[in-house]
Amino acid sequence: MCWEVKTCPGERKENCPAWEFNAGALCWFINGTIYAGSVHQNWKDKMKLCKKCKVYASLMESIDNE
């Protein structure tokens, strides 16, 4: 899950929509997630960061290998 990979502190992960929906593998797909300590409301800017993330890269790699 993203909060494990990113070692998010309890308060941060509990305020994150990915935690609320137990969707840590799809955190990149959910608006309002907290990445690098802040919420990114703009999808384009958020995805620039997500594409550099281990969680996103791992998922894309598993899809490519199918």
PDBQT receptor file of N, H, CA, C and O in Angstrom, charges set to zero:
ATOM      1  N   MET A   1       0.826  -1.180   0.000  1.00  0.00    +0.000 N 
ATOM      2  CA  MET A   1       0.000   0.000   0.000  1.00  0.00    +0.000 C 
ATOM      3  C   MET A   1       0.878   1.253   0.000  1.00  0.00    +0.000 C 
ATOM      4  O   MET A   1       1.999   1.236   0.507  1.00  0.00    +0.000 OA
ATOM      5  N   CYS A   2       0.365   2.317  -0.562  1.00  0.00    +0.000 N 
ATOM      6  H   CYS A   2      -0.546   2.331  -0.974  1.00  0.00    +0.000 HD
ATOM      7  CA  CYS A   2       1.170   3.528  -0.709  1.00  0.00    +0.000 C 
ATOM      8  C   CYS A   2       1.658   4.067   0.633  1.00  0.00    +0.000 C 
ATOM      9  O   CYS A   2       2.793   4.530   0.740  1.00  0.00    +0.000 OA
ATOM     10  N   TRP A   3       0.805   4.010   1.655  1.00  0.00    +0.000 N 
ATOM     11  H   TRP A   3      -0.117   3.634   1.568  1.00  0.00    +0.000 HD
ATOM     12  CA  TRP A   3       1.189   4.567   2.952  1.00  0.00    +0.000 C 
ATOM     13  C   TRP A   3       2.317   3.778   3.591  1.00  0.00    +0.000 C 
ATOM     14  O   TRP A   3       3.055   4.319   4.414  1.00  0.00    +0.000 OA
ATOM     15  N   GLU A   4       2.465   2.506   3.229  1.00  0.00    +0.000 N 
ATOM     16  H   GLU A   4       1.866   2.067   2.560  1.00  0.00    +0.000 HD
ATOM     17  CA  GLU A   4       3.597   1.712   3.726  1.00  0.00    +0.000 C 
ATOM     18  C   GLU A   4       4.869   2.064   2.972  1.00  0.00    +0.000 C 
ATOM     19  O   GLU A   4       5.927   2.238   3.577  1.00  0.00    +0.000 OA
ATOM     20  N   VAL A   5       4.767   2.168   1.655  1.00  0.00    +0.000 N 
ATOM     21  H   VAL A   5       3.907   2.026   1.164  1.00  0.00    +0.000 HD
ATOM     22  CA  VAL A   5       5.925   2.510   0.836  1.00  0.00    +0.000 C 
ATOM     23  C   VAL A   5       6.432   3.904   1.179  1.00  0.00    +0.000 C 
ATOM     24  O   VAL A   5       7.639   4.128   1.265  1.00  0.00    +0.000 OA
ATOM     25  N   LYS A   6       5.513   4.831   1.375  1.00  0.00    +0.000 N 
ATOM     26  H   LYS A   6       4.532   4.649   1.305  1.00  0.00    +0.000 HD
ATOM     27  CA  LYS A   6       5.870   6.221   1.670  1.00  0.00    +0.000 C 
ATOM     28  C   LYS A   6       6.080   6.474   3.161  1.00  0.00    +0.000 C 
ATOM     29  O   LYS A   6       6.434   7.587   3.550  1.00  0.00    +0.000 OA
ATOM     30  N   THR A   7       5.868   5.469   3.994  1.00  0.00    +0.000 N 
ATOM     31  H   THR A   7       5.581   4.565   3.678  1.00  0.00    +0.000 HD
ATOM     32  CA  THR A   7       5.968   5.565   5.452  1.00  0.00    +0.000 C 
ATOM     33  C   THR A   7       5.259   6.815   5.993  1.00  0.00    +0.000 C 
ATOM     34  O   THR A   7       5.844   7.625   6.712  1.00  0.00    +0.000 OA
ATOM     35  N   CYS A   8       3.999   6.939   5.626  1.00  0.00    +0.000 N 
ATOM     36  H   CYS A   8       3.524   6.282   5.042  1.00  0.00    +0.000 HD
ATOM     37  CA  CYS A   8       3.200   8.089   6.060  1.00  0.00    +0.000 C 
ATOM     38  C   CYS A   8       2.915   8.014   7.553  1.00  0.00    +0.000 C 
ATOM     39  O   CYS A   8       2.589   6.949   8.076  1.00  0.00    +0.000 OA
ATOM     40  N   PRO A   9       3.039   9.144   8.234  1.00  0.00    +0.000 N 
ATOM     41  CA  PRO A   9       2.651   9.174   9.643  1.00  0.00    +0.000 C 
ATOM     42  C   PRO A   9       1.140   8.974   9.773  1.00  0.00    +0.000 C 
ATOM     43  O   PRO A   9       0.392   9.262   8.838  1.00  0.00    +0.000 OA
ATOM     44  N   GLY A  10       0.700   8.492  10.904  1.00  0.00    +0.000 N 
ATOM     45  H   GLY A  10       1.307   8.258  11.663  1.00  0.00    +0.000 HD
ATOM     46  CA  GLY A  10      -0.701   8.161  11.141  1.00  0.00    +0.000 C 
ATOM     47  C   GLY A  10      -1.684   9.239  10.762  1.00  0.00    +0.000 C 
ATOM     48  O   GLY A  10      -2.664   8.960  10.071  1.00  0.00    +0.000 OA
ATOM     49  N   GLU A  11      -1.451  10.465  11.195  1.00  0.00    +0.000 N 
ATOM     50  H   GLU A  11      -0.655  10.692  11.756  1.00  0.00    +0.000 HD
ATOM     51  CA  GLU A  11      -2.397  11.545  10.915  1.00  0.00    +0.000 C 
ATOM     52  C   GLU A  11      -2.502  11.814   9.415  1.00  0.00    +0.000 C 
ATOM     53  O   GLU A  11      -3.595  12.057   8.904  1.00  0.00    +0.000 OA
ATOM     54  N   ARG A  12      -1.374  11.771   8.708  1.00  0.00    +0.000 N 
ATOM     55  H   ARG A  12      -0.486  11.574   9.123  1.00  0.00    +0.000 HD
ATOM     56  CA  ARG A  12      -1.407  12.037   7.269  1.00  0.00    +0.000 C 
ATOM     57  C   ARG A  12      -2.199  10.965   6.539  1.00  0.00    +0.000 C 
ATOM     58  O   ARG A  12      -3.054  11.278   5.710  1.00  0.00    +0.000 OA
ATOM     59  N   LYS A  13      -1.920   9.706   6.842  1.00  0.00    +0.000 N 
ATOM     60  H   LYS A  13      -1.226   9.452   7.516  1.00  0.00    +0.000 HD
ATOM     61  CA  LYS A  13      -2.629   8.654   6.105  1.00  0.00    +0.000 C 
ATOM     62  C   LYS A  13      -4.116   8.612   6.457  1.00  0.00    +0.000 C 
ATOM     63  O   LYS A  13      -4.945   8.316   5.596  1.00  0.00    +0.000 OA
ATOM     64  N   GLU A  14      -4.455   8.899   7.688  1.00  0.00    +0.000 N 
ATOM     65  H   GLU A  14      -3.782   9.139   8.387  1.00  0.00    +0.000 HD
ATOM     66  CA  GLU A  14      -5.861   8.897   8.083  1.00  0.00    +0.000 C 
ATOM     67  C   GLU A  14      -6.655  10.027   7.439  1.00  0.00    +0.000 C 
ATOM     68  O   GLU A  14      -7.882   9.954   7.373  1.00  0.00    +0.000 OA
ATOM     69  N   ASN A  15      -5.978  11.073   6.961  1.00  0.00    +0.000 N 
ATOM     70  H   ASN A  15      -4.981  11.133   7.014  1.00  0.00    +0.000 HD
ATOM     71  CA  ASN A  15      -6.633  12.182   6.267  1.00  0.00    +0.000 C 
ATOM     72  C   ASN A  15      -6.588  12.029   4.746  1.00  0.00    +0.000 C 
ATOM     73  O   ASN A  15      -7.037  12.910   4.014  1.00  0.00    +0.000 OA
ATOM     74  N   CYS A  16      -6.056  10.932   4.288  1.00  0.00    +0.000 N 
ATOM     75  H   CYS A  16      -5.691  10.216   4.883  1.00  0.00    +0.000 HD
ATOM     76  CA  CYS A  16      -5.882  10.708   2.850  1.00  0.00    +0.000 C 
ATOM     77  C   CYS A  16      -7.028   9.846   2.304  1.00  0.00    +0.000 C 
ATOM     78  O   CYS A  16      -7.376   8.835   2.915  1.00  0.00    +0.000 OA
ATOM     79  N   PRO A  17      -7.615  10.229   1.170  1.00  0.00    +0.000 N 
ATOM     80  CA  PRO A  17      -8.697   9.430   0.584  1.00  0.00    +0.000 C 
ATOM     81  C   PRO A  17      -8.279   7.992   0.249  1.00  0.00    +0.000 C 
ATOM     82  O   PRO A  17      -9.113   7.089   0.312  1.00  0.00    +0.000 OA
ATOM     83  N   ALA A  18      -7.046   7.766  -0.094  1.00  0.00    +0.000 N 
ATOM     84  H   ALA A  18      -6.368   8.500  -0.145  1.00  0.00    +0.000 HD
ATOM     85  CA  ALA A  18      -6.592   6.398  -0.394  1.00  0.00    +0.000 C 
ATOM     86  C   ALA A  18      -6.742   5.511   0.843  1.00  0.00    +0.000 C 
ATOM     87  O   ALA A  18      -7.134   4.350   0.726  1.00  0.00    +0.000 OA
ATOM     88  N   TRP A  19      -6.438   6.041   2.013  1.00  0.00    +0.000 N 
ATOM     89  H   TRP A  19      -6.120   6.984   2.109  1.00  0.00    +0.000 HD
ATOM     90  CA  TRP A  19      -6.596   5.306   3.272  1.00  0.00    +0.000 C 
ATOM     91  C   TRP A  19      -8.070   5.062   3.566  1.00  0.00    +0.000 C 
ATOM     92  O   TRP A  19      -8.468   3.958   3.937  1.00  0.00    +0.000 OA
ATOM     93  N   GLU A  20      -8.872   6.106   3.394  1.00  0.00    +0.000 N 
ATOM     94  H   GLU A  20      -8.548   7.002   3.093  1.00  0.00    +0.000 HD
ATOM     95  CA  GLU A  20     -10.303   6.015   3.669  1.00  0.00    +0.000 C 
ATOM     96  C   GLU A  20     -10.967   4.908   2.850  1.00  0.00    +0.000 C 
ATOM     97  O   GLU A  20     -11.824   4.180   3.352  1.00  0.00    +0.000 OA
ATOM     98  N   PHE A  21     -10.566   4.793   1.596  1.00  0.00    +0.000 N 
ATOM     99  H   PHE A  21      -9.870   5.384   1.188  1.00  0.00    +0.000 HD
ATOM    100  CA  PHE A  21     -11.163   3.799   0.705  1.00  0.00    +0.000 C 
ATOM    101  C   PHE A  21     -10.352   2.513   0.619  1.00  0.00    +0.000 C 
ATOM    102  O   PHE A  21     -10.654   1.639  -0.194  1.00  0.00    +0.000 OA
ATOM    103  N   ASN A  22      -9.312   2.394   1.465  1.00  0.00    +0.000 N 
ATOM    104  H   ASN A  22      -9.067   3.104   2.125  1.00  0.00    +0.000 HD
ATOM    105  CA  ASN A  22      -8.425   1.230   1.466  1.00  0.00    +0.000 C 
ATOM    106  C   ASN A  22      -7.941   0.925   0.043  1.00  0.00    +0.000 C 
ATOM    107  O   ASN A  22      -7.983  -0.215  -0.420  1.00  0.00    +0.000 OA
ATOM    108  N   ALA A  23      -7.485   1.973  -0.625  1.00  0.00    +0.000 N 
ATOM    109  H   ALA A  23      -7.451   2.899  -0.249  1.00  0.00    +0.000 HD
ATOM    110  CA  ALA A  23      -7.080   1.872  -2.022  1.00  0.00    +0.000 C 
ATOM    111  C   ALA A  23      -5.628   2.312  -2.198  1.00  0.00    +0.000 C 
ATOM    112  O   ALA A  23      -5.311   3.096  -3.093  1.00  0.00    +0.000 OA
ATOM    113  N   GLY A  24      -4.766   1.807  -1.348  1.00  0.00    +0.000 N 
ATOM    114  H   GLY A  24      -5.024   1.170  -0.621  1.00  0.00    +0.000 HD
ATOM    115  CA  GLY A  24      -3.365   2.204  -1.379  1.00  0.00    +0.000 C 
ATOM    116  C   GLY A  24      -2.629   1.839  -2.639  1.00  0.00    +0.000 C 
ATOM    117  O   GLY A  24      -1.614   2.461  -2.951  1.00  0.00    +0.000 OA
ATOM    118  N   ALA A  25      -3.103   0.848  -3.382  1.00  0.00    +0.000 N 
ATOM    119  H   ALA A  25      -3.928   0.343  -3.128  1.00  0.00    +0.000 HD
ATOM    120  CA  ALA A  25      -2.462   0.503  -4.651  1.00  0.00    +0.000 C 
ATOM    121  C   ALA A  25      -2.964   1.393  -5.784  1.00  0.00    +0.000 C 
ATOM    122  O   ALA A  25      -2.360   1.444  -6.856  1.00  0.00    +0.000 OA
ATOM    123  N   LEU A  26      -4.071   2.093  -5.541  1.00  0.00    +0.000 N 
ATOM    124  H   LEU A  26      -4.561   2.051  -4.671  1.00  0.00    +0.000 HD
ATOM    125  CA  LEU A  26      -4.646   2.966  -6.565  1.00  0.00    +0.000 C 
ATOM    126  C   LEU A  26      -4.607   4.434  -6.139  1.00  0.00    +0.000 C 
ATOM    127  O   LEU A  26      -5.394   5.247  -6.623  1.00  0.00    +0.000 OA
ATOM    128  N   CYS A  27      -3.702   4.764  -5.245  1.00  0.00    +0.000 N 
ATOM    129  H   CYS A  27      -3.062   4.103  -4.851  1.00  0.00    +0.000 HD
ATOM    130  CA  CYS A  27      -3.620   6.126  -4.725  1.00  0.00    +0.000 C 
ATOM    131  C   CYS A  27      -3.445   7.147  -5.844  1.00  0.00    +0.000 C 
ATOM    132  O   CYS A  27      -3.966   8.259  -5.758  1.00  0.00    +0.000 OA
ATOM    133  N   TRP A  28      -2.725   6.780  -6.879  1.00  0.00    +0.000 N 
ATOM    134  H   TRP A  28      -2.302   5.877  -6.950  1.00  0.00    +0.000 HD
ATOM    135  CA  TRP A  28      -2.486   7.684  -8.009  1.00  0.00    +0.000 C 
ATOM    136  C   TRP A  28      -3.781   8.029  -8.751  1.00  0.00    +0.000 C 
ATOM    137  O   TRP A  28      -3.858   9.060  -9.419  1.00  0.00    +0.000 OA
ATOM    138  N   PHE A  29      -4.793   7.173  -8.634  1.00  0.00    +0.000 N 
ATOM    139  H   PHE A  29      -4.731   6.335  -8.092  1.00  0.00    +0.000 HD
ATOM    140  CA  PHE A  29      -6.043   7.325  -9.365  1.00  0.00    +0.000 C 
ATOM    141  C   PHE A  29      -7.074   8.170  -8.609  1.00  0.00    +0.000 C 
ATOM    142  O   PHE A  29      -8.091   8.562  -9.181  1.00  0.00    +0.000 OA
ATOM    143  N   ILE A  30      -6.818   8.448  -7.342  1.00  0.00    +0.000 N 
ATOM    144  H   ILE A  30      -5.992   8.129  -6.878  1.00  0.00    +0.000 HD
ATOM    145  CA  ILE A  30      -7.795   9.111  -6.477  1.00  0.00    +0.000 C 
ATOM    146  C   ILE A  30      -7.416  10.574  -6.269  1.00  0.00    +0.000 C 
ATOM    147  O   ILE A  30      -6.307  10.880  -5.832  1.00  0.00    +0.000 OA
ATOM    148  N   ASN A  31      -8.345  11.471  -6.585  1.00  0.00    +0.000 N 
ATOM    149  H   ASN A  31      -9.246  11.222  -6.940  1.00  0.00    +0.000 HD
ATOM    150  CA  ASN A  31      -8.122  12.901  -6.334  1.00  0.00    +0.000 C 
ATOM    151  C   ASN A  31      -8.062  13.170  -4.842  1.00  0.00    +0.000 C 
ATOM    152  O   ASN A  31      -8.736  12.512  -4.050  1.00  0.00    +0.000 OA
ATOM    153  N   GLY A  32      -7.255  14.137  -4.475  1.00  0.00    +0.000 N 
ATOM    154  H   GLY A  32      -6.708  14.671  -5.119  1.00  0.00    +0.000 HD
ATOM    155  CA  GLY A  32      -7.186  14.571  -3.082  1.00  0.00    +0.000 C 
ATOM    156  C   GLY A  32      -6.231  13.769  -2.227  1.00  0.00    +0.000 C 
ATOM    157  O   GLY A  32      -6.156  13.993  -1.019  1.00  0.00    +0.000 OA
ATOM    158  N   THR A  33      -5.495  12.837  -2.822  1.00  0.00    +0.000 N 
ATOM    159  H   THR A  33      -5.557  12.655  -3.804  1.00  0.00    +0.000 HD
ATOM    160  CA  THR A  33      -4.535  12.089  -2.020  1.00  0.00    +0.000 C 
ATOM    161  C   THR A  33      -3.379  13.002  -1.626  1.00  0.00    +0.000 C 
ATOM    162  O   THR A  33      -3.116  14.010  -2.282  1.00  0.00    +0.000 OA
ATOM    163  N   ILE A  34      -2.707  12.640  -0.568  1.00  0.00    +0.000 N 
ATOM    164  H   ILE A  34      -2.920  11.821  -0.036  1.00  0.00    +0.000 HD
ATOM    165  CA  ILE A  34      -1.626  13.460  -0.037  1.00  0.00    +0.000 C 
ATOM    166  C   ILE A  34      -0.306  12.852  -0.484  1.00  0.00    +0.000 C 
ATOM    167  O   ILE A  34       0.058  11.747  -0.081  1.00  0.00    +0.000 OA
ATOM    168  N   TYR A  35       0.393  13.586  -1.315  1.00  0.00    +0.000 N 
ATOM    169  H   TYR A  35       0.098  14.483  -1.643  1.00  0.00    +0.000 HD
ATOM    170  CA  TYR A  35       1.686  13.132  -1.826  1.00  0.00    +0.000 C 
ATOM    171  C   TYR A  35       2.716  14.175  -1.443  1.00  0.00    +0.000 C 
ATOM    172  O   TYR A  35       2.516  15.370  -1.658  1.00  0.00    +0.000 OA
ATOM    173  N   ALA A  36       3.813  13.719  -0.877  1.00  0.00    +0.000 N 
ATOM    174  H   ALA A  36       3.976  12.748  -0.703  1.00  0.00    +0.000 HD
ATOM    175  CA  ALA A  36       4.893  14.609  -0.441  1.00  0.00    +0.000 C 
ATOM    176  C   ALA A  36       4.388  15.673   0.530  1.00  0.00    +0.000 C 
ATOM    177  O   ALA A  36       4.886  16.799   0.543  1.00  0.00    +0.000 OA
ATOM    178  N   GLY A  37       3.397  15.309   1.341  1.00  0.00    +0.000 N 
ATOM    179  H   GLY A  37       2.993  14.394   1.330  1.00  0.00    +0.000 HD
ATOM    180  CA  GLY A  37       2.923  16.192   2.393  1.00  0.00    +0.000 C 
ATOM    181  C   GLY A  37       1.852  17.183   2.007  1.00  0.00    +0.000 C 
ATOM    182  O   GLY A  37       1.400  17.962   2.845  1.00  0.00    +0.000 OA
ATOM    183  N   SER A  38       1.430  17.169   0.734  1.00  0.00    +0.000 N 
ATOM    184  H   SER A  38       1.798  16.536   0.052  1.00  0.00    +0.000 HD
ATOM    185  CA  SER A  38       0.382  18.114   0.354  1.00  0.00    +0.000 C 
ATOM    186  C   SER A  38      -0.601  17.491  -0.638  1.00  0.00    +0.000 C 
ATOM    187  O   SER A  38      -0.291  16.516  -1.321  1.00  0.00    +0.000 OA
ATOM    188  N   VAL A  39      -1.781  18.078  -0.694  1.00  0.00    +0.000 N 
ATOM    189  H   VAL A  39      -2.033  18.870  -0.139  1.00  0.00    +0.000 HD
ATOM    190  CA  VAL A  39      -2.832  17.629  -1.602  1.00  0.00    +0.000 C 
ATOM    191  C   VAL A  39      -2.646  18.353  -2.929  1.00  0.00    +0.000 C 
ATOM    192  O   VAL A  39      -2.403  19.560  -2.963  1.00  0.00    +0.000 OA
ATOM    193  N   HIS A  40      -2.761  17.617  -3.999  1.00  0.00    +0.000 N 
ATOM    194  H   HIS A  40      -2.958  16.637  -3.971  1.00  0.00    +0.000 HD
ATOM    195  CA  HIS A  40      -2.641  18.208  -5.331  1.00  0.00    +0.000 C 
ATOM    196  C   HIS A  40      -3.998  18.133  -6.008  1.00  0.00    +0.000 C 
ATOM    197  O   HIS A  40      -4.459  17.052  -6.374  1.00  0.00    +0.000 OA
ATOM    198  N   GLN A  41      -4.633  19.278  -6.173  1.00  0.00    +0.000 N 
ATOM    199  H   GLN A  41      -4.259  20.156  -5.876  1.00  0.00    +0.000 HD
ATOM    200  CA  GLN A  41      -5.969  19.330  -6.758  1.00  0.00    +0.000 C 
ATOM    201  C   GLN A  41      -5.928  19.245  -8.279  1.00  0.00    +0.000 C 
ATOM    202  O   GLN A  41      -6.915  18.855  -8.901  1.00  0.00    +0.000 OA
ATOM    203  N   ASN A  42      -4.824  19.598  -8.871  1.00  0.00    +0.000 N 
ATOM    204  H   ASN A  42      -4.022  19.916  -8.366  1.00  0.00    +0.000 HD
ATOM    205  CA  ASN A  42      -4.675  19.581 -10.310  1.00  0.00    +0.000 C 
ATOM    206  C   ASN A  42      -4.177  18.203 -10.748  1.00  0.00    +0.000 C 
ATOM    207  O   ASN A  42      -3.083  17.790 -10.364  1.00  0.00    +0.000 OA
ATOM    208  N   TRP A  43      -4.963  17.500 -11.540  1.00  0.00    +0.000 N 
ATOM    209  H   TRP A  43      -5.851  17.835 -11.853  1.00  0.00    +0.000 HD
ATOM    210  CA  TRP A  43      -4.650  16.127 -11.950  1.00  0.00    +0.000 C 
ATOM    211  C   TRP A  43      -3.322  16.046 -12.700  1.00  0.00    +0.000 C 
ATOM    212  O   TRP A  43      -2.529  15.134 -12.465  1.00  0.00    +0.000 OA
ATOM    213  N   LYS A  44      -3.083  16.985 -13.587  1.00  0.00    +0.000 N 
ATOM    214  H   LYS A  44      -3.727  17.726 -13.777  1.00  0.00    +0.000 HD
ATOM    215  CA  LYS A  44      -1.854  16.978 -14.389  1.00  0.00    +0.000 C 
ATOM    216  C   LYS A  44      -0.611  17.070 -13.490  1.00  0.00    +0.000 C 
ATOM    217  O   LYS A  44       0.343  16.314 -13.669  1.00  0.00    +0.000 OA
ATOM    218  N   ASP A  45      -0.628  17.984 -12.542  1.00  0.00    +0.000 N 
ATOM    219  H   ASP A  45      -1.403  18.598 -12.397  1.00  0.00    +0.000 HD
ATOM    220  CA  ASP A  45       0.505  18.129 -11.620  1.00  0.00    +0.000 C 
ATOM    221  C   ASP A  45       0.645  16.908 -10.715  1.00  0.00    +0.000 C 
ATOM    222  O   ASP A  45       1.757  16.459 -10.439  1.00  0.00    +0.000 OA
ATOM    223  N   LYS A  46      -0.478  16.377 -10.258  1.00  0.00    +0.000 N 
ATOM    224  H   LYS A  46      -1.381  16.741 -10.483  1.00  0.00    +0.000 HD
ATOM    225  CA  LYS A  46      -0.451  15.184  -9.409  1.00  0.00    +0.000 C 
ATOM    226  C   LYS A  46       0.195  14.020 -10.161  1.00  0.00    +0.000 C 
ATOM    227  O   LYS A  46       1.044  13.321  -9.609  1.00  0.00    +0.000 OA
ATOM    228  N   MET A  47      -0.202  13.812 -11.410  1.00  0.00    +0.000 N 
ATOM    229  H   MET A  47      -0.892  14.380 -11.859  1.00  0.00    +0.000 HD
ATOM    230  CA  MET A  47       0.318  12.682 -12.174  1.00  0.00    +0.000 C 
ATOM    231  C   MET A  47       1.807  12.810 -12.472  1.00  0.00    +0.000 C 
ATOM    232  O   MET A  47       2.494  11.796 -12.598  1.00  0.00    +0.000 OA
ATOM    233  N   LYS A  48       2.317  14.025 -12.585  1.00  0.00    +0.000 N 
ATOM    234  H   LYS A  48       1.759  14.849 -12.482  1.00  0.00    +0.000 HD
ATOM    235  CA  LYS A  48       3.762  14.212 -12.755  1.00  0.00    +0.000 C 
ATOM    236  C   LYS A  48       4.499  13.601 -11.563  1.00  0.00    +0.000 C 
ATOM    237  O   LYS A  48       5.532  12.956 -11.737  1.00  0.00    +0.000 OA
ATOM    238  N   LEU A  49       3.973  13.801 -10.365  1.00  0.00    +0.000 N 
ATOM    239  H   LEU A  49       3.134  14.326 -10.224  1.00  0.00    +0.000 HD
ATOM    240  CA  LEU A  49       4.580  13.238  -9.168  1.00  0.00    +0.000 C 
ATOM    241  C   LEU A  49       4.340  11.736  -9.081  1.00  0.00    +0.000 C 
ATOM    242  O   LEU A  49       5.250  10.975  -8.752  1.00  0.00    +0.000 OA
ATOM    243  N   CYS A  50       3.113  11.311  -9.376  1.00  0.00    +0.000 N 
ATOM    244  H   CYS A  50       2.373  11.929  -9.643  1.00  0.00    +0.000 HD
ATOM    245  CA  CYS A  50       2.771   9.896  -9.256  1.00  0.00    +0.000 C 
ATOM    246  C   CYS A  50       3.639   9.022 -10.172  1.00  0.00    +0.000 C 
ATOM    247  O   CYS A  50       4.025   7.915  -9.798  1.00  0.00    +0.000 OA
ATOM    248  N   LYS A  51       3.933   9.519 -11.348  1.00  0.00    +0.000 N 
ATOM    249  H   LYS A  51       3.619  10.418 -11.652  1.00  0.00    +0.000 HD
ATOM    250  CA  LYS A  51       4.730   8.741 -12.301  1.00  0.00    +0.000 C 
ATOM    251  C   LYS A  51       6.151   8.502 -11.807  1.00  0.00    +0.000 C 
ATOM    252  O   LYS A  51       6.851   7.635 -12.328  1.00  0.00    +0.000 OA
ATOM    253  N   LYS A  52       6.578   9.263 -10.811  1.00  0.00    +0.000 N 
ATOM    254  H   LYS A  52       6.009   9.968 -10.387  1.00  0.00    +0.000 HD
ATOM    255  CA  LYS A  52       7.906   9.079 -10.205  1.00  0.00    +0.000 C 
ATOM    256  C   LYS A  52       7.859   8.169  -8.974  1.00  0.00    +0.000 C 
ATOM    257  O   LYS A  52       8.899   7.829  -8.410  1.00  0.00    +0.000 OA
ATOM    258  N   CYS A  53       6.656   7.778  -8.562  1.00  0.00    +0.000 N 
ATOM    259  H   CYS A  53       5.811   8.054  -9.020  1.00  0.00    +0.000 HD
ATOM    260  CA  CYS A  53       6.454   7.038  -7.316  1.00  0.00    +0.000 C 
ATOM    261  C   CYS A  53       6.645   5.529  -7.506  1.00  0.00    +0.000 C 
ATOM    262  O   CYS A  53       6.297   4.980  -8.551  1.00  0.00    +0.000 OA
ATOM    263  N   LYS A  54       7.195   4.871  -6.499  1.00  0.00    +0.000 N 
ATOM    264  H   LYS A  54       7.479   5.317  -5.650  1.00  0.00    +0.000 HD
ATOM    265  CA  LYS A  54       7.399   3.420  -6.527  1.00  0.00    +0.000 C 
ATOM    266  C   LYS A  54       6.088   2.654  -6.623  1.00  0.00    +0.000 C 
ATOM    267  O   LYS A  54       6.033   1.613  -7.278  1.00  0.00    +0.000 OA
ATOM    268  N   VAL A  55       5.040   3.144  -5.990  1.00  0.00    +0.000 N 
ATOM    269  H   VAL A  55       5.085   3.990  -5.458  1.00  0.00    +0.000 HD
ATOM    270  CA  VAL A  55       3.739   2.462  -6.007  1.00  0.00    +0.000 C 
ATOM    271  C   VAL A  55       3.194   2.436  -7.427  1.00  0.00    +0.000 C 
ATOM    272  O   VAL A  55       2.774   1.387  -7.916  1.00  0.00    +0.000 OA
ATOM    273  N   TYR A  56       3.199   3.569  -8.077  1.00  0.00    +0.000 N 
ATOM    274  H   TYR A  56       3.540   4.421  -7.680  1.00  0.00    +0.000 HD
ATOM    275  CA  TYR A  56       2.708   3.685  -9.452  1.00  0.00    +0.000 C 
ATOM    276  C   TYR A  56       3.577   2.846 -10.392  1.00  0.00    +0.000 C 
ATOM    277  O   TYR A  56       3.055   2.087 -11.209  1.00  0.00    +0.000 OA
ATOM    278  N   ALA A  57       4.887   2.980 -10.278  1.00  0.00    +0.000 N 
ATOM    279  H   ALA A  57       5.311   3.597  -9.614  1.00  0.00    +0.000 HD
ATOM    280  CA  ALA A  57       5.807   2.250 -11.150  1.00  0.00    +0.000 C 
ATOM    281  C   ALA A  57       5.622   0.744 -11.008  1.00  0.00    +0.000 C 
ATOM    282  O   ALA A  57       5.656   0.019 -12.002  1.00  0.00    +0.000 OA
ATOM    283  N   SER A  58       5.429   0.274  -9.796  1.00  0.00    +0.000 N 
ATOM    284  H   SER A  58       5.401   0.863  -8.988  1.00  0.00    +0.000 HD
ATOM    285  CA  SER A  58       5.230  -1.149  -9.550  1.00  0.00    +0.000 C 
ATOM    286  C   SER A  58       3.955  -1.650 -10.217  1.00  0.00    +0.000 C 
ATOM    287  O   SER A  58       3.946  -2.725 -10.817  1.00  0.00    +0.000 OA
ATOM    288  N   LEU A  59       2.890  -0.880 -10.115  1.00  0.00    +0.000 N 
ATOM    289  H   LEU A  59       2.897  -0.006  -9.628  1.00  0.00    +0.000 HD
ATOM    290  CA  LEU A  59       1.633  -1.272 -10.742  1.00  0.00    +0.000 C 
ATOM    291  C   LEU A  59       1.764  -1.286 -12.262  1.00  0.00    +0.000 C 
ATOM    292  O   LEU A  59       1.296  -2.219 -12.914  1.00  0.00    +0.000 OA
ATOM    293  N   MET A  60       2.389  -0.274 -12.825  1.00  0.00    +0.000 N 
ATOM    294  H   MET A  60       2.770   0.484 -12.295  1.00  0.00    +0.000 HD
ATOM    295  CA  MET A  60       2.551  -0.212 -14.281  1.00  0.00    +0.000 C 
ATOM    296  C   MET A  60       3.434  -1.361 -14.775  1.00  0.00    +0.000 C 
ATOM    297  O   MET A  60       3.194  -1.917 -15.846  1.00  0.00    +0.000 OA
ATOM    298  N   GLU A  61       4.432  -1.705 -14.006  1.00  0.00    +0.000 N 
ATOM    299  H   GLU A  61       4.627  -1.253 -13.136  1.00  0.00    +0.000 HD
ATOM    300  CA  GLU A  61       5.308  -2.832 -14.370  1.00  0.00    +0.000 C 
ATOM    301  C   GLU A  61       4.530  -4.146 -14.369  1.00  0.00    +0.000 C 
ATOM    302  O   GLU A  61       4.710  -4.972 -15.264  1.00  0.00    +0.000 OA
ATOM    303  N   SER A  62       3.678  -4.343 -13.384  1.00  0.00    +0.000 N 
ATOM    304  H   SER A  62       3.532  -3.672 -12.657  1.00  0.00    +0.000 HD
ATOM    305  CA  SER A  62       2.904  -5.585 -13.327  1.00  0.00    +0.000 C 
ATOM    306  C   SER A  62       1.915  -5.663 -14.475  1.00  0.00    +0.000 C 
ATOM    307  O   SER A  62       1.650  -6.757 -14.973  1.00  0.00    +0.000 OA
ATOM    308  N   ILE A  63       1.363  -4.543 -14.911  1.00  0.00    +0.000 N 
ATOM    309  H   ILE A  63       1.578  -3.654 -14.506  1.00  0.00    +0.000 HD
ATOM    310  CA  ILE A  63       0.461  -4.526 -16.054  1.00  0.00    +0.000 C 
ATOM    311  C   ILE A  63       1.225  -4.835 -17.333  1.00  0.00    +0.000 C 
ATOM    312  O   ILE A  63       0.739  -5.584 -18.180  1.00  0.00    +0.000 OA
ATOM    313  N   ASP A  64       2.401  -4.271 -17.479  1.00  0.00    +0.000 N 
ATOM    314  H   ASP A  64       2.796  -3.662 -16.791  1.00  0.00    +0.000 HD
ATOM    315  CA  ASP A  64       3.221  -4.524 -18.670  1.00  0.00    +0.000 C 
ATOM    316  C   ASP A  64       3.636  -5.976 -18.791  1.00  0.00    +0.000 C 
ATOM    317  O   ASP A  64       3.822  -6.478 -19.899  1.00  0.00    +0.000 OA
ATOM    318  N   ASN A  65       3.784  -6.660 -17.659  1.00  0.00    +0.000 N 
ATOM    319  H   ASN A  65       3.632  -6.253 -16.758  1.00  0.00    +0.000 HD
ATOM    320  CA  ASN A  65       4.234  -8.050 -17.668  1.00  0.00    +0.000 C 
ATOM    321  C   ASN A  65       3.104  -9.050 -17.867  1.00  0.00    +0.000 C 
ATOM    322  O   ASN A  65       3.356 -10.254 -17.924  1.00  0.00    +0.000 OA
ATOM    323  N   GLU A  66       1.883  -8.586 -17.973  1.00  0.00    +0.000 N 
ATOM    324  H   GLU A  66       1.679  -7.608 -17.927  1.00  0.00    +0.000 HD
ATOM    325  CA  GLU A  66       0.746  -9.510 -18.156  1.00  0.00    +0.000 C 
ATOM    326  C   GLU A  66       0.609  -9.921 -19.585  1.00  0.00    +0.000 C 
ATOM    327  O   GLU A  66      -0.289 -10.692 -19.923  1.00  0.00    +0.000 OA
TER     328      GLU A  66
